[in-house]
Amino acid sequence: MNNPHKNARTCFYIREQIVERYQNGETAPSIAAAFGISVRTVYKWLKRFREHGPSGLIARSSAPRTCSNAYMPGWRNLIVRLRQLRLTADAIGEVLGFPRSTVAHALKVWGLNRLSLLTPPEPIRRYERDAPGDLLHLDIKKLGRFNKTGHRVTGHHRRKRSRGVGYDNVHVAIDDHSRVAYVEVLPDERGYTCAMFLVRAARWFVTKGIIIKRVMTDNGVGYRSNLFATTLQQIGARHVRTKPYTPQTNGKAERFIKTLQAEWAYGVPYRTSEQRNAALPRWLDIYNCQRPHGGINFKTPISRLIPNQ
């Protein structure tokens, strides 16, 4: 193990030799070559010797003599209070007379560098309707069409993408209580398309013994159309919209779409998007009737439609 005191003495001796050789008429370049250091380093130690004498040859700490944020702990509460008023680092620095970089560094260390961190996230509110049909979640997911296997499946990011083939719109309907789902791949998400999907979904759920009472959607254009509102009236369902910018309100549809992507859309190396779409009914049947669902105590969704199951 190296002895730091011994190393310090050795370095001090070398610096003395540098000064002594220079005083004896040797040039700085030759001294630098003899000790394997730069000419700049030689001049640095000569300057320190001229300014401070032998004490100048003692190595000094590279840390700055003054630290701009050394006084920060005493000002922490004030900075935090100003930050809670949603002031920027520039504004706080101007009020307190601190450099912006000092305030910004302190806010980052304290976990307040983003305004979103000032407001704690809303607690997750988990809910489940009492009976099938009490609430139907609708949502749409865009999936790119393709005519060759994509990098999501192959893992080869350099593979050429399918360009100019457009998108499929996967319309999803999932019952809040049972998690039974109905899905169609449609060309767009316009009001007419959304309304007709709702009609077919409602008819399909009727075949499962489910009468839709409420329908929850986001604020997409198709769901705000007059035709969609008329369709809701015709099937006798009430429209429930999610709060803007809070997709977790429609969380069951969001969660189902993630499962849909992982197990159906990207879980198999399809050659084309048409082949992918043709596999949807089979996967959906497995999801509804065979696949255990963690959110309902690992029962199958269809089993929740059967009394005493």
C-alpha positions in Angstrom: 0.0 0.0 0.0 1.4 3.4 -1.0 2.4 5.8 1.8 1.0 9.2 1.0 3.5 11.0 3.2 6.4 9.3 1.5 5.0 10.2 -1.9 4.6 13.8 -0.8 8.2 14.0 0.3 9.4 12.5 -3.0 7.4 15.0 -5.0 8.7 17.9 -2.9 12.3 16.7 -3.5 11.7 16.5 -7.2 10.4 20.1 -7.2 13.4 21.2 -5.3 15.6 19.6 -8.0 13.7 21.4 -10.7 14.3 24.8 -9.0 18.0 24.0 -8.3 18.7 22.9 -11.9 17.1 26.0 -13.2 19.1 28.2 -10.9 22.2 26.4 -12.1 21.5 27.6 -15.6 19.7 24.6 -17.1 16.9 25.4 -19.4 13.2 24.6 -18.7 12.9 22.2 -21.8 15.9 20.1 -20.7 14.6 19.9 -17.1 11.2 18.8 -18.4 12.8 16.1 -20.5 14.9 14.9 -17.6 11.9 14.4 -15.3 9.4 13.4 -18.0 7.1 16.3 -17.4 5.8 19.2 -19.5 7.6 22.5 -19.8 4.5 24.2 -18.5 4.7 22.2 -15.3 8.3 23.3 -14.8 7.3 26.9 -15.2 4.4 26.4 -12.7 6.8 25.3 -9.9 9.3 27.9 -10.7 6.6 30.6 -10.4 5.4 29.2 -7.1 8.9 29.2 -5.8 9.4 32.8 -6.8 6.1 33.8 -5.1 6.1 31.7 -2.0 9.6 30.3 -1.5 10.1 26.7 -0.5 6.6 26.5 0.9 5.3 27.1 -2.6 6.6 23.7 -3.6 4.2 21.9 -1.4 1.2 20.5 -3.3 -2.0 22.4 -2.7 -5.5 20.9 -2.8 -7.2 21.3 -6.2 -10.5 22.2 -4.4 -11.5 25.8 -4.8 -10.8 28.0 -1.8 -14.3 29.3 -1.8 -17.4 27.3 -2.7 -20.4 29.1 -4.1 -22.9 26.7 -2.5 -21.1 26.4 0.8 -23.8 28.6 2.3 -26.6 26.8 0.7 -27.8 24.6 3.7 -28.7 27.8 5.7 -30.8 29.0 2.8 -32.4 25.7 1.9 -35.8 26.3 3.5 -36.1 29.7 1.8 -35.2 28.3 -1.6 -37.6 25.4 -1.2 -40.4 27.8 -0.2 -39.8 29.9 -3.3 -39.7 26.8 -5.5 -43.0 25.7 -4.1 -44.4 29.0 -5.4 -43.2 27.5 -8.8 -40.4 30.1 -9.3 -37.7 29.1 -11.8 -34.0 28.8 -10.8 -33.4 32.1 -12.6 -36.1 33.8 -10.5 -34.9 32.3 -7.2 -31.3 33.3 -8.0 -32.4 36.9 -8.8 -34.4 37.2 -5.6 -31.7 35.8 -3.3 -28.7 37.1 -5.2 -27.3 33.6 -6.0 -26.0 32.4 -9.4 -28.5 30.5 -11.4 -26.2 27.5 -11.6 -26.0 27.3 -7.8 -29.7 27.3 -7.4 -30.2 24.9 -10.2 -27.7 22.4 -8.8 -29.3 22.7 -5.3 -32.8 22.0 -6.8 -31.5 19.0 -8.6 -29.8 17.6 -5.5 -33.0 18.1 -3.5 -35.2 16.5 -6.2 -37.0 19.8 -7.1 -35.5 20.4 -10.5 -38.8 19.6 -12.3 -42.0 21.5 -11.6 -43.9 18.2 -11.9 -42.1 17.0 -8.8 -43.6 19.7 -6.6 -47.0 18.1 -6.9 -47.3 14.5 -5.5 -48.9 12.1 -8.0 -52.5 11.4 -7.5 -53.1 8.1 -5.7 -54.1 5.2 -7.8 -57.8 4.7 -7.5 -58.7 1.1 -8.2 -62.3 0.3 -8.8 -64.5 -2.4 -10.2 -68.1 -2.2 -11.2 -70.4 -4.6 -9.4 -71.9 -6.3 -12.5 -71.1 -7.0 -16.1 -72.4 -4.2 -18.3 -72.2 -1.5 -15.6 -69.3 0.1 -17.5 -67.7 -0.6 -20.9 -64.3 0.9 -21.6 -63.6 2.0 -25.2 -60.2 3.0 -26.6 -58.2 3.0 -29.9 -54.6 2.0 -30.6 -52.8 2.8 -33.9 -50.6 0.0 -35.3 -48.5 0.5 -38.3 -49.2 -1.7 -41.3 -46.2 -3.6 -42.7 -45.3 -6.0 -45.5 -42.2 -7.5 -43.9 -41.4 -8.6 -40.3 -40.5 -5.5 -38.2 -37.7 -4.8 -35.8 -40.0 -5.0 -32.8 -40.0 -8.8 -33.3 -36.7 -9.5 -35.1 -34.7 -7.1 -32.9 -32.8 -5.9 -36.0 -33.1 -2.1 -36.0 -31.2 -1.7 -39.3 -33.8 -3.7 -41.2 -35.7 -1.6 -43.7 -39.1 -0.5 -42.5 -42.3 -0.8 -44.4 -43.0 2.7 -45.7 -46.1 4.2 -47.1 -48.5 1.5 -46.0 -50.4 3.5 -43.4 -51.9 2.5 -40.1 -54.5 0.1 -38.6 -56.8 1.4 -35.9 -57.4 -1.2 -33.3 -60.8 -0.4 -31.6 -61.1 -2.0 -28.1 -64.1 -2.6 -25.9 -63.6 -4.2 -22.5 -66.2 -4.8 -19.7 -65.1 -3.3 -16.4 -66.4 -6.1 -14.2 -65.5 -9.2 -16.1 -62.7 -8.0 -18.3 -64.3 -9.7 -21.3 -63.1 -7.9 -24.4 -64.3 -7.2 -28.0 -61.8 -5.9 -30.6 -61.9 -4.9 -34.2 -59.2 -3.6 -36.6 -60.7 -0.7 -38.5 -59.3 1.8 -41.1 -59.8 5.0 -39.1 -61.1 6.6 -35.9 -63.8 8.9 -37.3 -67.2 9.4 -35.6 -69.0 7.0 -38.0 -66.4 4.3 -37.5 -66.5 4.7 -33.7 -70.3 4.6 -33.7 -70.6 1.5 -35.8 -68.0 -0.3 -33.7 -70.1 0.5 -30.6 -73.2 -1.0 -32.2 -71.4 -4.2 -33.1 -69.7 -4.4 -29.7 -73.0 -3.9 -27.9 -74.6 -6.7 -30.0 -71.7 -9.0 -29.3 -71.9 -8.3 -25.5 -75.7 -9.1 -25.7 -74.8 -12.6 -27.0 -72.8 -13.0 -23.8 -75.7 -11.8 -21.6 -74.3 -8.3 -21.0 -76.4 -5.2 -21.4 -74.3 -2.0 -21.6 -75.4 0.7 -19.2 -72.4 3.1 -19.4 -69.6 3.7 -21.9 -66.3 5.3 -20.9 -64.1 6.9 -23.5 -61.4 9.6 -23.8 -62.0 12.9 -25.5 -61.1 11.7 -29.0 -62.8 13.3 -32.0 -64.7 10.2 -32.9 -66.1 9.9 -29.5 -67.3 13.5 -29.5 -69.2 13.2 -32.7 -73.0 13.7 -32.8 -73.4 10.3 -34.4 -71.6 8.6 -31.5 -73.8 10.4 -29.0 -77.0 9.3 -31.0 -75.7 5.7 -31.0 -75.3 5.8 -27.2 -78.9 7.0 -26.8 -80.1 4.2 -29.1 -78.4 1.4 -27.1 -79.6 3.1 -23.8 -76.1 3.8 -22.5 -74.8 6.8 -20.7 -71.6 8.4 -21.9 -68.7 8.9 -19.3 -65.7 10.8 -20.5 -62.3 10.6 -18.9 -60.6 13.7 -17.3 -58.3 15.3 -19.9 -54.6 14.2 -19.6 -55.5 11.4 -17.2 -55.4 8.2 -19.2 -55.2 6.1 -16.0 -59.0 6.9 -15.6 -59.5 4.5 -18.5 -56.9 2.2 -17.0 -58.5 -1.1 -17.8 -58.5 -0.3 -21.5 -55.0 1.0 -21.3 -53.8 -2.2 -19.6 -55.7 -4.4 -22.0 -54.0 -2.6 -25.0 -50.6 -3.3 -23.5 -51.4 -7.0 -23.2 -52.8 -6.9 -26.7 -49.6 -5.5 -28.1 -47.3 -7.8 -26.2 -49.1 -11.0 -26.8 -50.8 -10.5 -30.2 -49.4 -7.6 -32.2 -45.7 -8.0 -31.4 -45.5 -11.4 -29.8 -45.4 -13.4 -33.1 -43.2 -12.7 -36.2 -46.0 -12.0 -38.7 -44.9 -11.6 -42.3 -47.5 -8.9 -43.0 -50.0 -6.8 -41.1 -52.8 -8.8 -42.8 -51.5 -12.0 -41.3 -51.4 -10.2 -37.9 -55.0 -9.1 -38.2 -56.1 -12.6 -39.2 -54.7 -13.9 -36.0 -56.7 -11.5 -33.8 -59.9 -13.6 -33.3 -57.9 -16.6 -32.2 -55.9 -14.6 -29.7 -59.0 -12.8 -28.4 -60.8 -16.2 -27.8 -57.8 -17.3 -25.8 -57.8 -14.1 -23.8 -61.5 -14.3 -23.0 -61.9 -18.0 -22.4 -58.5 -19.6 -21.5 -56.0 -17.0 -20.2 -56.0 -16.4 -16.4 -56.4 -12.7 -15.6 -54.3 -11.3 -12.6 -56.8 -8.5 -11.9 -59.7 -11.0 -11.2 -57.9 -13.5 -9.0 -56.4 -15.4 -12.0 -59.8 -16.4 -13.3 -60.7 -16.2 -17.0 -62.8 -13.2 -18.0 -65.6 -15.3 -19.4 -65.9 -17.2 -16.1 -67.1 -14.0 -14.4 -70.2 -14.1 -16.5 -71.2 -17.5 -15.1 -73.0 -17.3 -11.8 -71.2 -18.7 -8.7 -67.9 -18.8 -10.7 
